[in-house]
Amino acid sequence: MNRLVKSKNNSGKEDGEITSVVNRRLFLRSAGLATSLGTIVISAACNDDDPDPMIPGTGDAVDLGSGDIGVLNYAYALEQLEAAFYTQVIATPYAGITDAERAILTDIRDHEVIHRDFFKAALGDKAIKGLTPNFATIDFTKRDAVLGAAKLFEDTGVAAYNGAGKLLKDGGYLLLAGKIVSVEARHASVIRDLINPKSADFAGDDILDANGMDKAVAPADILAAVKGYVTDSITGANVGK
């Protein structure tokens, strides 16, 4: 792939080339737009035949609910976290951020906001509340900290969608989830390339299994992995049941 843009940090030293920035941005924008067009379809699918709205958990706990609604709320919770993270990244950019990096991270932010709003609109009164993120452990002033967190969130998101897909009973929901996870995988790839340009890490052994497939992780394990980044207590015991 051609390298179109060279970027420099504040010290004047090259910090690496960004892979096909223009093409990548256009591709990411197109992917986000395609995902947003599914809103009408999934909204129509959430009709009165769906399971009853979730029952709030005890105290401040958030219960994702059961059945397909539980799976959609699970995805909504994760998209809330990602949208909040990238919104913070762009609001308080790290030291030395390049124009190319800012452009890519802005596009990813826009996609995650689309995904978050997509699920909120689709779920309607069955949606969980807006969650409160906790990013106290992330130093948003440092590039390594921000991109490291972005890598964690994106890899986790892909594994989460892969793990939850088998729990969906409605084929329409599964199709739309597949479209969204493909966008999340592209996010994961571009973040990995920003961290380690020109390497094969965009699809590293840490995220692929022995068959070259993206890993699939169960909701309980994903929720445990991200609980430190959300102030709310979330229970997904009945997701997909």
C-alpha positions in Angstrom: 0.0 0.0 0.0 1.3 3.5 -0.9 2.5 5.8 1.8 1.1 9.2 1.1 1.8 11.3 4.2 4.8 11.8 6.4 4.1 13.3 9.8 6.4 14.9 12.4 6.1 15.5 16.1 6.7 18.7 17.9 10.4 18.0 18.2 10.8 17.9 14.4 11.7 14.2 14.3 9.8 11.9 12.0 7.5 9.8 14.0 6.7 7.4 11.1 4.6 7.4 8.0 0.8 7.0 8.0 -0.4 4.4 5.6 -2.5 5.8 2.8 -4.2 8.4 5.0 -6.5 9.7 2.4 -7.7 6.3 1.1 -8.0 5.1 4.7 -10.1 8.0 5.8 -12.5 7.7 2.8 -12.8 4.0 3.5 -13.6 4.5 7.2 -16.1 7.2 6.4 -17.9 5.0 3.9 -18.0 2.1 6.4 -19.5 4.3 9.0 -22.1 5.6 6.7 -23.1 2.1 5.5 -23.6 1.1 9.1 -25.8 4.1 10.0 -28.2 3.2 7.1 -29.1 0.1 9.0 -30.8 2.1 11.7 -34.2 2.1 10.0 -34.1 -1.7 9.5 -33.2 -2.6 13.1 -35.6 0.0 14.5 -38.5 -1.5 12.6 -37.4 -5.0 13.9 -37.8 -3.9 17.5 -41.5 -4.2 17.7 -44.1 -5.2 20.4 -43.2 -8.8 19.9 -39.8 -8.3 21.5 -39.1 -9.3 25.1 -40.2 -7.0 27.9 -37.9 -4.1 28.7 -35.0 -4.9 31.0 -35.6 -5.0 34.7 -33.2 -2.5 36.4 -30.6 -4.1 38.6 -30.2 -3.7 42.3 -29.0 -0.3 43.4 -26.8 1.4 40.7 -26.4 -1.9 38.8 -27.4 -1.9 35.1 -29.0 -5.1 33.9 -28.6 -5.6 30.1 -31.7 -7.7 29.9 -32.3 -11.0 28.2 -32.7 -12.5 24.7 -31.7 -10.4 21.6 -32.5 -7.2 23.5 -29.9 -8.2 26.1 -27.3 -8.7 23.3 -28.2 -5.3 21.7 -27.9 -3.6 25.1 -24.5 -5.3 25.5 -23.3 -3.9 22.2 -24.8 -0.5 23.1 -22.9 -0.4 26.4 -19.6 -1.1 24.6 -20.3 1.5 21.9 -21.0 4.0 24.7 -17.6 3.4 26.1 -15.8 3.7 22.8 -17.7 6.8 21.8 -16.9 8.5 25.1 -13.2 7.5 24.8 -12.6 8.9 21.3 -14.7 12.0 22.1 -12.2 12.7 25.0 -9.2 11.9 22.7 -10.3 14.6 20.2 -11.4 17.1 22.9 -8.0 16.9 24.6 -5.5 15.6 22.0 -2.2 14.1 23.2 1.1 16.0 22.9 2.6 15.8 19.4 -0.5 14.5 17.7 -0.1 14.9 13.9 -2.8 16.1 11.5 -3.0 12.6 10.0 -3.5 11.0 13.4 -6.1 13.6 14.4 -8.0 13.0 11.2 -8.1 9.2 11.6 -9.0 9.4 15.3 -11.8 11.9 14.5 -13.2 9.5 11.9 -13.2 6.7 14.4 -14.9 8.9 16.9 -17.6 9.7 14.4 -18.2 6.0 13.7 -18.4 5.1 17.3 -20.9 7.9 18.0 -23.0 6.6 15.0 -22.9 3.1 16.5 -23.9 4.3 19.9 -26.8 6.4 18.6 -27.7 3.5 16.3 -28.3 1.1 19.2 -30.0 3.7 21.4 -32.5 4.5 18.7 -33.0 0.8 17.8 -33.7 -0.2 21.4 -36.0 2.7 22.2 -37.5 2.3 25.7 -35.7 -1.0 26.1 -32.3 0.7 26.1 -30.2 0.8 29.2 -29.3 4.2 30.6 -26.4 6.3 29.5 -23.3 4.9 31.2 -20.6 7.0 33.0 -17.1 6.2 31.8 -14.1 6.1 34.1 -10.9 6.9 32.2 -8.9 7.9 35.2 -6.2 5.4 34.4 -5.6 6.8 30.9 -3.1 9.6 30.5 -4.7 11.5 27.5 -1.7 13.7 27.2 0.5 10.8 26.0 0.4 9.2 22.6 1.4 5.8 23.8 -1.2 5.8 26.5 -4.0 6.9 24.2 -3.2 4.5 21.3 -2.6 1.7 23.8 -6.1 2.2 25.2 -7.6 2.5 21.7 -6.0 -0.8 20.8 -7.5 -2.4 23.9 -11.0 -1.0 23.2 -11.0 -1.9 19.5 -9.6 -5.5 20.0 -12.1 -6.0 22.9 -14.9 -4.7 20.7 -14.2 -7.1 17.9 -13.9 -10.1 20.3 -17.1 -9.0 22.0 -19.1 -8.9 18.8 -17.7 -12.2 17.6 -18.6 -13.8 21.0 -22.1 -12.4 21.1 -23.0 -13.2 17.5 -24.0 -16.8 18.3 -26.4 -15.6 21.0 -28.6 -13.7 18.5 -31.7 -15.4 17.4 -32.9 -12.9 14.9 -31.0 -13.2 11.6 -31.5 -9.5 10.8 -29.8 -8.6 14.0 -26.9 -10.9 13.2 -26.5 -9.4 9.8 -26.3 -5.9 11.2 -23.9 -7.0 14.0 -21.6 -8.5 11.3 -21.6 -5.2 9.4 -20.6 -3.3 12.6 -17.9 -5.7 13.7 -16.2 -5.4 10.3 -16.0 -1.6 10.9 -14.6 -2.2 14.4 -12.0 -4.6 12.9 -10.9 -1.9 10.5 -10.6 0.5 13.5 -8.4 -2.1 15.3 -6.2 -2.5 12.2 -5.6 1.2 11.7 -4.8 1.8 15.4 -2.3 -1.0 15.4 -0.7 0.5 12.3 -0.4 3.9 14.0 1.4 2.2 16.9 3.7 0.0 14.8 3.8 1.2 11.1 4.8 -1.1 8.3 4.5 -4.2 10.5 2.3 -7.3 10.4 0.8 -6.4 13.8 -2.4 -5.2 12.1 -3.5 -8.8 12.5 -1.2 -10.1 15.2 -1.1 -13.5 16.8 -2.5 -12.0 20.0 -5.9 -11.5 18.4 -6.0 -14.4 15.9 -6.4 -18.0 16.8 -4.5 -21.0 15.3 -6.9 -21.0 12.3 -6.3 -17.4 11.5 -9.7 -16.3 12.8 -10.4 -13.4 15.1 -11.0 -14.5 18.7 -14.5 -14.7 20.1 -15.0 -13.8 23.8 -18.1 -14.4 25.9 -20.0 -11.4 27.3 -19.2 -12.2 30.9 -15.4 -12.1 30.2 -15.7 -8.9 28.2 -17.7 -7.1 30.9 -15.1 -8.2 33.4 -12.3 -6.8 31.2 -13.9 -3.4 30.8 -15.5 -2.8 34.2 -12.6 -0.7 35.3 -13.5 1.9 32.6 -17.1 2.3 33.7 -18.4 3.7 37.0 -21.6 1.7 36.7 -21.9 -1.9 37.7 -23.2 -3.9 34.7 -24.7 -7.4 34.8 -25.2 -9.4 31.6 -26.1 -12.7 33.2 -29.1 -13.1 31.0 -27.7 -11.8 27.7 -28.8 -14.0 24.9 -31.0 -16.3 27.1 
